[in-house]
Amino acid sequence: MSESSSFTDFVQRIRSGDAQAAEELVRKYEKLVRREVRLQLEDDRLERLFDSMDVCQSVLKSFFVRSAAGQYDLADPGQLVGLLVSMARNKLASAARREHRQKRDNRRIAKGDALAVVASADPSPSRVMAGRELLDEVRRHFSAEEQLLAELRSQGLAWEQIAAQAGGTAQARRVQFSRAVDRVARELHLDEDGNE
């Protein structure tokens, strides 16, 4: 099996809720995401507020939900790394802006005392993926047409194939679905700490 088809199979397994694929992704990429967050935490005040593990868990949670919903088209591991790093930067920047807007006195917060601004009380990303409860909740918020798009994406169909079945253009269907996922993520407060 070629590296490209192996990666495509890996992404499809993640989309379908394969717990082993989710655990493999966490094992392979968690350290990279945490390192990126630590590099972005150059300001000591931010470092006191945000833990790299909290941000990493938030990134993985968003990635698993959005990936399972079929939002991402990833062709190779480099694209996956780029996406995860970008998500980490965006989440951290958004959380830092929120802290600044709320005019909190970051100097008074000792390391480890900050409430989990970015962290989630939800189970680990692999359990979220395995349980599929969050994905089911996301899909319940979709309209019937959006559910059809999600179902076709979960079958591994490309946007061109989806457009052929559902009508419209591939680009229009991709944008429609992306907006639906963003809307539901806001409704369920999945991206309180930043948008990808």
Phi, psi and omega in degrees: 000132181288161180298322180295312180289330176295317178292318177301318177296319179300313180296320179296321178295321177296314179302323184277358176092018179294113183296324179294321177294320178296316178296321178296318178298314179299315181299318183283325193244350182300314182298322179297315180295316180297321178297318178299318179297314180299323177295326180282342182271058180286330181279124181301327180294320178291324181297328178289334183271325189238130176261139182300327180293320179298313180296317180300314179297322178294318178299311182295321178299311179297318181299313183297317181295312183291324179292315179296329177284350176091019185285326188262139172250102183246125183261337183205165182301329178299320177294321178297314179300313180301318179295311181297319179295316178298318178298317180298314179299315182295317180296316180294316179297318180295316179296321179295319177297319180297318177299316181295317180299323181280359176050045177284146177274092184295340182292335183274349183268119178282154180304129179089351181273340183296138173298158184291084182295319183258335186289159178243148177277357180293163177296174181302158181304323180293324177290323177300315181294315182296318182289332179061005182296317181294318178296319178299320178295319177301311183295329178296334180275353179281150170290172180299319179294319178293325176295323177297314179299318179297318180295316179296321177294321181293339175279357178087013181286144175283162183298328178296318179292321179296316179298323179296324180276320187262349183092165180083190179259160179300315181297317181297318180292321179297314180295317178303314182291319179300317178295323178296316179296317178298317180298313181293323177299320176294316181299323182266004178059037179282334184243036178301333184262014175141155176255144178279000000 
